[in-house]
Amino acid sequence: MNSAKHTILALAATAALALPALSHASSMLHAANSEAGYTYYPEHSKSTKTRAQVSAETAAARKDGTLDQHQAQYQLNVPVPAKDAGPGKTRQQVVAEMNNETAEERKARMNLLAGS
């Protein structure tokens, strides 16, 4: 009984140490169920940004509130809204644009809205 307990503890310790090493997101190679046994992700290679640049970007995002917004959106599993590009159009401007569009533009817009 005592040796079974030690065996289970040894297996648990081995798993606890080995599992984190198997899932490195910073690695360019990830295990896959394919003939090669791995997939290659070059975008996971080292960043060209310095630590100071990343810290400055994080501080700027925290200051303007986008860092908190990104975290909230991540927790809700919804897309992050785009930054405001400026003042929106009035209803009259939108109606005028729709009245002045060509037949091809109207067809493209209708296809986009219909999802085809």
LINNOR-V21697 format. One line per field, one symbol per residue. psi: psi as a letter, one per 30 degrees, with the letter a starting at -180 (. if undefined). A space follows every 50 residues. Layout:
BEGIN
psi = ???
END
This chain:
BEGIN
psi = eeeeeeeeeeeeeeeeeeeeffijffkfkkklileefllkjffglklfkl eeeeeeeeeeeeegffeeeeeeeeefhlkkkllkgakllleeeeeeeefg lleeeeeeeeeeefg.
END
